[in-house]
Amino acid sequence: MGSMMGNHQLLSKMATNDGHGENSRYFDGWKAYDDNPFHLTKNPAGVIQMGLAENQLSFDVIEEWIKKNPEASICTREGVKAFKDVAIFQDYHGLPEFRNAVAKFMGRARGDKVKFDPDRIVMSGGATGANETIMFCLADRGDAFLVPTPYYPAFDRDLRWRVGAKLLPVICESSNNFQITIQALEDAYDKAMEANIRVKGLIITNPSNPLGSILDRATLKTLVNFINRKNIHLVCDEIYAATVFRGPEFVSISEVVQEVECCNMDLIHIVYSLSKDMGLPGFRVGIVYSYNDEVVSCGRKMSSFGLVSSQTQHLLASMLSDDDFVGRFLTESSRRLAKRHKIFTEGLQQVGITCLNGNAGLFCWMDLRPLLDEPTIEAETALWRVIISDVKLNVSPGSSFHCSEPGWFRVCFANMDDPTVEVALVRIRNFVDQKKGGGEVAPPPQKKKRWEGDLRLSFKARIYDDSVLSPHLLSPHSPMAHSPMVRART
């Protein structure tokens, strides 16, 4: 057989172009972790995965429900009676009870301020599939969507690679905490018009990935008025809606459109999933919720290429229909995220590192600009390489999120246990101290005993409790295959 290079011409141009984005610094960090994953006892000098936006803090609440409700699974003695009907189900509309439960959960996650119609729930294989589905419905090859910066790096893959759409950045700056302004929107739109690029819409993430902040009602109304004036679509990625852990409260676009006069509802679409709010990325539950009947119809046809398994639908329909469980989970998840965020950001503050003031998400937008040798992307990349190779932390550089200002980094805090957080904070403290002192960064210690003493000195006043993370988790490797792209929504 010939080499892959020799057979390159046998593949399609779409398959072999570089639009997938796996060669970015964002995923390079994942590869470094995959080559040398941290473990509290087996590999204490390994790379700690802080580039993975995964919510592992409330698994025990879900596991408790599963143990109490064995009939919800078709693979138990109590639930096997439903095995045949579920196993042969293949309607791409989805199980009615699943769509009803998801619609109800979406309302609960948004404070029950708005109701969602189960008949507008369109399934897809995770939010990655949902994003591609909505783009397939709305954009032709070469059409463009405006995207405020910084934005989720894999949008370049989800929205561009197979559909062929373009993403045009709307530049947001730290001077106003990266808020979206009408001037920035108009500037980006005008540049597209000058370049003869057809703008089909605006896509936003709310709560923001990577900022960990939410858009207020006034800003959302501005965006709705903007897209109505331009007659372009608004796609709202709300996959972190239930990760808001302190005020101000989350405001969904579904609320705002009811308050805007003469809003063209055919232009409004929501992307959702259970990967972040419930910490279930492996279930691959992605949702397109559109107010446009034609998009719903087209999206349902597209569901044939990325259905959620009927077994998963069956289990989740039962779980999400349990009002007591949903209320307990949302409350406990919010409490644990708030506690972890406080622990982590206060640990950073001890060494003079600040973060954008966030109240949502599974990460912080960390400001390392004072540590740059100069305010350039090259200096940011050099700093990132030191953090990866010497400090052994996989954090994501702001340039991979298309941030216009060098020196910002996204750092995830909800995918690990308390002892691993402590190790990460000690490494950061040592790094900052050595950086400010002009010395070289020492490698992480090889044995647990060498860092335990540091932790007692640095964090003796900090009190942790076992409820912050499921008790069965002890500094695990993230269950990630050798390809860093397996975790599609990060």
SULBEL-V894515 format. One record per run of one state. SS is the DSSP state (H for helix, E for strand, C for the rest). FROM is the first residue (numbers start at 1). TO is the last residue. If there is no record, write none. Layout:
<<SS/FROM/TO> <SS/FROM/TO>>
This chain:
<<C/1/7> <H/8/10> <C/11/12> <H/13/16> <C/17/24> <H/25/35> <C/36/36> <E/37/37> <C/38/38> <E/39/39> <C/40/42> <E/43/43> <C/44/46> <E/47/49> <C/50/58> <H/59/68> <C/69/69> <H/70/72> <C/73/79> <H/80/87> <C/88/95> <H/96/109> <C/110/117> <H/118/120> <E/121/125> <H/126/138> <C/139/143> <E/144/148> <C/149/154> <H/155/161> <C/162/165> <E/166/170> <C/171/173> <H/174/176> <C/177/181> <H/182/194> <C/195/198> <E/199/205> <C/206/216> <H/217/230> <C/231/232> <E/233/237> <C/238/240> <H/241/243> <C/244/252> <H/253/256> <C/257/264> <H/265/267> <E/268/273> <C/274/280> <H/281/283> <C/284/284> <E/285/290> <C/291/292> <H/293/305> <C/306/309> <H/310/320> <C/321/322> <H/323/349> <C/350/353> <E/354/355> <C/356/362> <E/363/367> <C/368/368> <H/369/371> <C/372/376> <H/377/391> <C/392/392> <E/393/394> <C/395/395> <E/396/397> <H/398/401> <C/402/407> <E/408/412> <C/413/417> <H/418/437> <C/438/447> <H/448/458> <C/459/465> <H/466/468> <C/469/490>>
